[in-house]
Amino acid sequence: MPDRTPTPSSADPRLAVDGLTVAFGGLVALDDVTFDVGHGETVALIGPNGAGKTTVFNAICGLVRRRAGAIRLDGRPAPRTSVGLTAAGVARTLQGLGLFDGMTVAEHLLVPLSRAPRAGGTRAGEASDRVAQVLDDLDLTAEAARRVDELPYPVRKRVALARALAARPSLLLLDEPAGGLGSDDIDALAAVVRKVAADGCSVLLVEHRVDFVMGLADRVVVLDFGRVIARGAPADVQTDPAVEAAYLGVTAAS
Ligand SMILES: Nc1ncnc2c1ncn2[C@@H]1O[C@H](COP(=O)(O)OP(=O)(O)OP(=O)(O)O)[C@@H](O)[C@H]1O
C-alpha cells in the first residue's frame, strides 16, 4: 500500500519540504505539504491541473510567500534568492522555457556558469569546456551557434534542460519536461535524467505524462487541491484508488 505518512523517507535528504502551506488571498494552494528528495533520487510530483505542483516549485525557489512550513537543502534553510539557490546547487527548468530570443544555444549555457563559479569555473577555458560537454550530452553540438528562436520546440526544450545542467546542479527541478514532446524525444529525455541522477543529482519533476513519470521516478508524490493524497513507489501509487479518482482516472478518460 502507498505510504501516506508525512514522515520524510530519506534519513539525509538533499531537499526536505516540511509542512509547506501557501495561500493566495483566500485560496489555500498548498496545505501542509511534506515530502523529501534523497541524494541521487528522482521524485515526481503529480496531480490534476491546479493541484499546486508549480506552487511547490515556486515556494522552493523563494518566489511565493509561505504561510507555514520549512524548506531545507541538506538540512539547512534553502536560500530564497535565485543567486543563492544557484550557489547552493539548485537549477530549475520552466514550463515556458524562459529562453532569450536572439541568443545562441551556447550563450544560454554560459549564463549559469557565470553565476556559479564553484560549479563551472569562472575561467573562460573551463566554462567553454563545460559548455562543450553539456552540448554533447544533450545532442546539441550542431546547434551551438544557432539562435534559439530559429529552433523547433523540442530542441528549444533541450536547450532549457542543457542550461539547467550547465552548472552541474545537485538538485534539479524540472517543470513538465516532457510536455509537447514526441515519444523519441521523451525517451531521450528520460535517458538524460537517468544519467544525471546516476551521477548523484537529485531530481524533482512535475509532469502530466504519467507513462513518463512511472518509468522514471523512484518515488511519486500525488497532490490534489494542495494536499498530498498519496506517496510511494510508482506502481503502488498508480493503483491507489484515491489517485485514480483524482488524477489517473481523469487522464485515462480524457
Ligand atoms: N500567483 C497566484 N495568484 C493566485 N492564485 C494562484 C497563483 N498561482 C497559483 N494560483 C492558484 O493556486 C492553485 C495551484 O496552482 P498551480 O499552478 O501550483 O497548480 P499546478 O498543479 O501546477 O497546475 P497545472 O498542472 O495546471 O500547471 C490554482 O488554484 C491556481 O489558480
Ligand as a Chemical Component Dictionary entry (heavy atoms), coordinates in Angstrom:
data_LIG
# 
_chem_comp.id                   LIG 
_chem_comp.type                 NON-POLYMER 
_chem_comp.pdbx_formal_charge   0 
_chem_comp.three_letter_code    LIG 
# 
loop_
_chem_comp_atom.comp_id 
_chem_comp_atom.atom_id 
_chem_comp_atom.alt_atom_id 
_chem_comp_atom.type_symbol 
_chem_comp_atom.charge 
_chem_comp_atom.model_Cartn_x 
_chem_comp_atom.model_Cartn_y 
_chem_comp_atom.model_Cartn_z 
_chem_comp_atom.pdbx_ordinal 
LIG N1  N1  N 0 0.084  33.837 -8.259  1  
LIG C1  C1  C 0 -1.104 33.268 -7.997  2  
LIG N2  N2  N 0 -2.140 34.016 -7.578  3  
LIG C2  C2  C 0 -3.339 33.453 -7.291  4  
LIG N3  N3  N 0 -3.588 32.133 -7.398  5  
LIG C3  C3  C 0 -2.586 31.346 -7.839  6  
LIG C4  C4  C 0 -1.299 31.860 -8.169  7  
LIG N4  N4  N 0 -0.505 30.837 -8.556  8  
LIG C5  C5  C 0 -1.257 29.717 -8.497  9  
LIG N5  N5  N 0 -2.510 30.029 -8.066  10 
LIG C6  C6  C 0 -3.586 29.075 -7.833  11 
LIG O1  O1  O 0 -3.070 28.090 -6.962  12 
LIG C7  C7  C 0 -3.557 26.797 -7.323  13 
LIG C8  C8  C 0 -2.389 25.884 -7.641  14 
LIG O2  O2  O 0 -1.792 26.327 -8.871  15 
LIG P1  P1  P 0 -0.527 25.628 -9.511  16 
LIG O3  O3  O 0 -0.169 26.400 -10.736 17 
LIG O4  O4  O 0 0.525  25.437 -8.471  18 
LIG O5  O5  O 0 -1.105 24.205 -9.899  19 
LIG P2  P2  P 0 -0.453 23.085 -10.824 20 
LIG O6  O6  O 0 -0.696 21.798 -10.134 21 
LIG O7  O7  O 0 0.949  23.436 -11.158 22 
LIG O8  O8  O 0 -1.385 23.206 -12.108 23 
LIG P3  P3  P 0 -1.047 22.874 -13.662 24 
LIG O9  O9  O 0 -0.876 21.401 -13.744 25 
LIG O10 O10 O 0 -2.286 23.350 -14.376 26 
LIG O11 O11 O 0 0.191  23.648 -14.041 27 
LIG C9  C9  C 0 -4.506 27.007 -8.500  28 
LIG O12 O12 O 0 -5.827 27.116 -7.991  29 
LIG C10 C10 C 0 -4.039 28.332 -9.085  30 
LIG O13 O13 O 0 -5.104 29.000 -9.725  31 
# 
loop_
_chem_comp_bond.comp_id 
_chem_comp_bond.atom_id_1 
_chem_comp_bond.atom_id_2 
_chem_comp_bond.value_order 
_chem_comp_bond.pdbx_ordinal 
LIG N1  C1  SING 1  
LIG C1  N2  SING 2  
LIG C1  C4  DOUB 3  
LIG N2  C2  DOUB 4  
LIG C2  N3  SING 5  
LIG N3  C3  DOUB 6  
LIG C3  C4  SING 7  
LIG C3  N5  SING 8  
LIG C4  N4  SING 9  
LIG N4  C5  DOUB 10 
LIG C5  N5  SING 11 
LIG N5  C6  SING 12 
LIG C6  O1  SING 13 
LIG C6  C10 SING 14 
LIG O1  C7  SING 15 
LIG C7  C8  SING 16 
LIG C7  C9  SING 17 
LIG C8  O2  SING 18 
LIG O2  P1  SING 19 
LIG P1  O3  DOUB 20 
LIG P1  O4  SING 21 
LIG P1  O5  SING 22 
LIG O5  P2  SING 23 
LIG P2  O6  DOUB 24 
LIG P2  O7  SING 25 
LIG P2  O8  SING 26 
LIG O8  P3  SING 27 
LIG P3  O9  DOUB 28 
LIG P3  O10 SING 29 
LIG P3  O11 SING 30 
LIG C9  O12 SING 31 
LIG C9  C10 SING 32 
LIG C10 O13 SING 33 
# 
